[in-house]
Amino acid sequence: MVTDVARLAYSRRTRRGAADTVSAHLSRLVVRGWQRVHTQSHTHTESALRASAGAAASHPSAPIPVQGPPVGSAVRVALGESGLSVFPLILGGAEFGWNVDLESSHDILDAYLLRGGNAVHTSDAYSAGRSEHIIGQWLHSRGVRDDIVLTVRVGGHPDNPGLGPVSLVRAVEASLVRLDTDRIDVLTLDAMTDSATALEDTLATVEWLVESGKVRAIGAAGYTAAQLVEARILSSAGYPRLTVLDVPFNVLRRHEFDADLRLVAGAQGMAVTPSHALEHGFLSGRHRSRVRTGLSVRGAQMAAHLNRRGSRTLRALDEVGVELGVPDAAVAVAWLLSQRLVTAPIVNAYAPAHVEELVQGVGVRLSRAQLAEIGRASQ
């Protein structure tokens, strides 16, 4: 019995001693590990602080650098069957060289590019080619020609009027020189400038321009539904297809598109790029009295809408804009983008701030109730 008790006591002392040894060993490991982690953490913290302090000391007011491309650069839509993809808002150059000088024009183009835009529209008739000069200088100075889809309307320049073979080739060559580029992505044929030249002759000339690499895709402006049908028949014989339709269209101006032209464009799968998206600036809501419109040509165009219908429409845009937290111009753009077949409206801007307002229209979606409200007001 005594022997058994002695053995049990010895066994307990042995286990207790072993446990104490293990506990002490673990404690030493924990302490060493904590010291190692603390030392590494302290070292990393000091390094980070030194780096931060160095950066702050070298440039205390340096802005946070922009990482990656603009958010809007991921927003692209197919431009019909042209094989091109564009931002859902095309920046027009109608004001460049007329109401907006060179420096301000470049600021507007920079603002558009910064927000993800990649499509610029101009014409050889805008300021007698001055608009093309300004855009060409911007493309060259910024080095962004390959990033921009360039659409050019021809037929209205006084030196090369109409769409006859000789005038058309000369117009394209002159535009290429003014734009300082070797190609036009979308050549828009302005039928309003020439009612005499046969469509087949025009398309035959365009075919040569496409094959020579000077033009990539063809657009139409001022064409009737019957002419579009004729053009599609000719395309079945091997002539280039008209893939983009440039037509005046907005909340207040619908009759030119809301008829046979819409049906034909839809049947042919054309991309519709409405011009006069803000009806000469009236739908921006900035001009609500004849005093504000002034005596200019643009003022006279806006003054034509200073009536009950125009006032009702602006009030509807105001109400929807308040609901969505966007300006009237953005609501007008959103209305266009909600219309079937519309790919990308063409908009003009006078200042970078206007670009910001217009781009907001790409990011909002109008409800059925809001569309109905605007529709009733603009009838």
Secondary structure, 3 states (H helix, E strand, C coil): CHHHHHHHHHHHHHHHHHHHHHHHHHHHHHHHHHHHHHHHHHHHHHHHHHHHHHHHHHCCCCCCCCCCCCHHHHCCEECCCCCCEECCCEEECCCECCCECHHHHHHHHHHHHHCCCCEEEEECCHHHHHHHHHHHHHHHHHCCHHHCEEEEEECCCCCCCCCCHHHHHHHHHHHHHHHCCCCEEEEEEEHHHCCCCCHHHHHHHHHHHHHCCCEEEEEEECCCHHHHHHHHHHHCCCCCCEEEEECECCCCCCCCCCCHHHHHHHHHCCEECCECCCCCCHHHCCCCCHHHHCCCHHHHHHHCCCCHHHHHHHHHHHHHHHHHCCCHHHHHHHHHHCCCCECCCEECCCCHHHHHHHHHHHHCCCCHHHHHHHHHHCC
